[in-house]
Amino acid sequence: MRNYTLNIRLAAVMVAPLLLACGSDNTGGGMNYVTVPDCGGAANQVLTTDSTGQLKCQALPAGAVTLPDCSTVAGQALTADGTQPSCTNLNTVDAATQTLLMTLSDVEKKVVDYGTQLTTLGTAPGSQAAYVGLTTAMTNGRITYTDANNVTTVGIPAATNRCVKEFGSGSHMCTVFELYYSAAILKNLVQNMNNQITPGGWAYMQSGRSGSANPMEPNNGLADNCAGYTYTFAATDTNQWEGTTFQWAQDSSGVNVVKFFANTLCNVNQPIACCR
């Protein structure tokens, strides 16, 4: 425990209450001020009042605890061991306590430093999602979903809602990169080696091409995902966007691979490939 200087010496338990008579001489009622006697000049003297309320010094009675005068040595303060008061140097503790205090100070500093580093790093990315299955519900390239509150979502959010409904929280439409990852770790896809995934499911691919029919906004990443799955093809319109579907199927050599069909027309009904 650290010790701090006491500016007023402790009075004994029996010290009388301090009473100042208002209006009398030397009590602050007139133009004079209270004179506080210095009780530190004699041993075992404490500040008290007499029967008239005047301040005075009085010796402690016999048998009372002796209060040492810690003001005679600079940098000392009054303390006690539970039975006897004594003087001790300020901020002085035993070696074991000092070690603990230094350790605590070091830990506090590290906590602050690590907190600063974590704030700088920000939130870490979650683990990579992998394929969990195809929805039983089919949809064209304009994906919609109406919930129990009759709220309708369109596009990627609607695809998420459909996947969540069938595969649980955290599910969403797979990206082509998540499907690659699923194949790389043989996650779920390998279970379909002898039962190929047919038909393929809608997957998200950010377009890196103009498409086969010179679509509108060719450089805005809409040509391979039915404009964020908000579009269904009509022969008379000029958008001409297409979507991407995937299959886990055999190639010409008989090996199962992830196949992507980037020219799937947006008016074709397909399930949604879901990852979680």
C-alpha positions in Angstrom: 0.0 0.0 0.0 1.4 3.5 -0.8 1.4 6.1 1.9 0.5 9.7 1.5 1.3 12.7 3.8 -1.3 13.6 6.4 -1.6 17.4 6.7 -3.5 17.2 10.0 -2.4 15.0 12.9 -4.9 12.4 14.1 -6.8 13.3 17.2 -7.5 10.7 19.9 -10.9 9.1 20.1 -11.9 11.1 23.1 -11.2 14.5 21.5 -14.2 16.8 22.1 -16.2 18.3 19.2 -15.0 21.5 17.8 -17.4 24.3 18.7 -17.0 27.8 17.6 -19.2 30.3 19.3 -20.5 32.8 16.7 -20.1 36.4 17.5 -17.6 36.0 20.4 -14.0 37.3 20.3 -11.6 35.4 18.2 -14.2 33.0 16.9 -14.8 34.6 13.5 -18.0 36.5 14.5 -16.2 39.9 14.6 -13.3 41.3 12.8 -10.8 38.8 14.4 -10.0 35.3 13.1 -9.8 31.9 14.9 -6.3 31.2 16.2 -5.3 27.6 15.8 -2.6 26.5 18.2 0.3 24.5 17.1 0.1 21.2 18.9 3.2 19.7 17.2 5.6 21.4 19.5 5.1 18.9 22.4 4.9 15.2 22.3 1.5 13.5 22.3 -0.4 16.7 22.0 -3.7 16.8 20.0 -6.0 19.6 19.0 -9.3 19.9 21.0 -11.6 22.6 22.5 -12.2 23.7 26.1 -15.6 24.1 27.8 -16.1 27.5 26.1 -15.4 26.2 22.6 -11.9 27.7 22.3 -9.3 25.7 20.5 -6.5 24.3 22.7 -3.8 21.6 22.8 -4.2 18.8 25.1 -2.0 15.8 26.0 -3.3 12.4 25.3 -4.5 10.5 28.4 -2.5 7.7 29.9 -2.9 4.5 28.0 -3.8 6.2 24.7 -2.0 5.3 21.5 1.1 7.4 21.0 1.1 9.2 17.7 4.6 9.7 16.4 5.5 13.1 14.8 6.3 12.3 11.2 6.9 15.9 10.3 10.4 15.9 11.7 11.8 13.9 8.8 11.1 15.0 5.2 9.3 12.5 3.0 7.7 10.6 5.8 4.0 9.9 6.5 2.0 8.3 9.3 1.0 4.7 8.8 0.1 1.7 11.0 0.5 -2.0 11.1 -2.9 -2.7 12.6 -1.9 -2.2 16.2 0.7 0.6 16.4 1.1 3.8 14.4 4.5 4.6 12.9 6.3 6.8 10.4 7.4 5.4 7.1 8.9 6.8 3.9 6.5 7.9 1.2 6.0 5.4 -1.6 8.3 2.9 0.0 7.2 -0.8 0.0 8.9 -4.1 0.5 10.7 -5.7 -2.4 7.9 -8.3 -3.1 5.2 -5.6 -3.2 7.4 -3.4 -5.4 7.9 -6.3 -7.9 4.1 -6.8 -8.0 3.5 -3.1 -8.6 6.0 -3.0 -11.4 4.5 -6.1 -13.0 1.0 -4.6 -12.7 2.3 -1.4 -14.3 3.9 -3.4 -17.1 0.7 -5.4 -17.7 -1.4 -2.3 -17.8 0.9 -0.8 -20.4 0.8 -3.9 -22.6 -3.0 -4.0 -22.4 -3.1 -0.4 -23.7 -0.6 -1.2 -26.4 -2.4 -4.4 -27.6 -5.7 -2.5 -27.6 -4.2 0.1 -29.8 -2.8 -2.5 -32.2 -6.2 -4.3 -32.4 -7.9 -1.1 -33.1 -5.5 -0.4 -35.9 -5.8 -3.9 -37.4 -9.7 -3.8 -37.3 -11.9 -6.8 -37.5 -10.3 -9.9 -38.9 -12.0 -11.6 -41.9 -14.2 -14.6 -41.2 -13.3 -18.1 -42.4 -13.9 -18.9 -46.1 -17.4 -20.0 -46.9 -17.9 -23.3 -48.8 -20.6 -25.0 -50.8 -23.5 -26.4 -48.9 -26.0 -27.2 -51.6 -28.6 -26.1 -54.2 -31.9 -24.6 -53.3 -35.0 -26.7 -54.1 -36.7 -23.5 -55.3 -36.0 -22.5 -58.9 -35.7 -18.9 -60.1 -34.8 -17.0 -63.2 -32.1 -14.3 -63.3 -34.3 -11.8 -61.4 -34.3 -13.3 -57.9 -37.0 -12.2 -55.5 -38.0 -13.2 -52.0 -41.0 -12.2 -49.9 -40.7 -12.8 -46.2 -43.4 -13.5 -43.6 -43.9 -9.8 -43.1 -44.7 -9.4 -46.9 -41.4 -7.5 -47.4 -39.9 -8.3 -50.8 -36.2 -8.1 -51.6 -34.6 -8.3 -55.1 -31.2 -9.4 -56.4 -28.3 -10.6 -54.1 -30.2 -9.9 -50.9 -33.1 -12.0 -52.1 -30.7 -14.8 -53.0 -29.3 -14.6 -49.5 -32.8 -14.9 -48.0 -33.5 -18.0 -50.1 -30.3 -19.7 -49.1 -30.8 -18.8 -45.4 -34.3 -20.3 -45.6 -33.0 -23.7 -46.8 -29.5 -23.9 -45.3 -29.6 -21.7 -42.2 -28.0 -18.5 -41.0 -24.9 -17.3 -42.7 -25.8 -18.9 -46.1 -25.7 -16.9 -49.3 -25.3 -17.3 -53.0 -21.9 -18.8 -53.8 -19.3 -16.8 -55.6 -17.2 -18.6 -58.2 -14.2 -18.3 -55.9 -16.0 -20.0 -53.0 -16.9 -22.8 -55.4 -13.2 -23.1 -56.4 -12.3 -23.2 -52.7 -14.9 -25.9 -52.1 -13.3 -28.0 -54.8 -9.8 -27.3 -53.5 -10.7 -28.7 -50.0 -13.1 -31.3 -51.3 -15.9 -29.7 -49.3 -19.3 -31.2 -50.0 -18.7 -31.2 -53.7 -16.9 -34.5 -53.5 -20.0 -36.1 -52.2 -21.5 -35.7 -55.6 -18.8 -37.4 -57.7 -21.1 -40.2 -58.6 -24.2 -38.0 -58.7 -23.4 -35.0 -60.7 -25.0 -31.7 -59.8 -27.6 -31.1 -62.5 -28.9 -28.7 -63.3 -26.2 -26.2 -62.3 -27.0 -23.4 -59.8 -26.8 -19.7 -60.1 -23.5 -18.4 -58.8 -22.0 -14.9 -58.6 -19.3 -13.8 -61.0 -18.2 -10.2 -61.4 -18.1 -9.8 -65.1 -14.7 -9.4 -66.7 -16.0 -9.5 -70.3 -18.5 -7.7 -72.5 -20.7 -10.8 -73.1 -21.8 -12.5 -76.2 -24.5 -10.0 -77.2 -22.8 -6.6 -76.6 -24.8 -5.8 -73.4 -25.5 -2.4 -72.0 -23.0 -1.0 -69.5 -20.4 -3.5 -70.7 -17.7 -2.2 -68.3 -19.8 -2.2 -65.1 -19.6 -5.9 -64.1 -23.2 -6.8 -65.0 -22.8 -9.1 -67.9 -22.1 -12.3 -66.0 -24.6 -12.0 -63.1 -27.9 -10.8 -64.7 -27.1 -7.3 -63.4 -26.7 -8.5 -59.8 -29.5 -11.0 -60.3 -32.1 -8.2 -60.9 -32.7 -9.0 -64.6 -34.6 -11.5 -66.6 -34.0 -11.7 -70.3 -36.5 -10.3 -72.8 -35.8 -10.7 -76.5 -37.0 -7.2 -77.2 -34.9 -5.3 -74.7 -31.4 -3.9 -75.3 -29.7 -4.9 -72.1 -28.7 -8.4 -73.1 -27.1 -9.3 -69.8 -26.3 -13.0 -69.0 -25.7 -15.0 -65.8 -23.3 -17.6 -64.5 -24.3 -21.1 -63.4 -22.0 -23.9 -62.1 -21.8 -27.7 -62.2 -19.6 -30.2 -60.5 -19.3 -32.5 -63.4 -16.9 -34.7 -65.4 -14.7 -33.1 -68.1 -13.8 -34.9 -71.3 -11.3 -37.1 -69.5 -13.8 -38.3 -67.0 -12.5 -36.2 -64.0 -15.0 -34.2 -61.9 -14.3 -30.5 -62.1 -16.1 -27.2 -61.3 -17.6 -26.0 -64.5 -18.9 -22.4 -65.0 -21.3 -21.4 -67.7 -21.0 -17.7 -68.1 -23.5 -17.4 -71.0 -26.6 -18.7 -69.2 -29.6 -16.7 -70.3 -31.3 -14.8 -67.5 -34.8 -16.1 -68.3 -33.7 -19.7 -67.5 -35.0 -21.1 -64.2 -32.2 -22.5 -62.0 -31.6 -23.3 -58.4 -29.2 -21.1 -56.4 -25.8 -22.5 -55.4 -25.5 -21.7 -51.7 -22.4 -21.4 -49.6 -21.9 -21.0 -45.8 
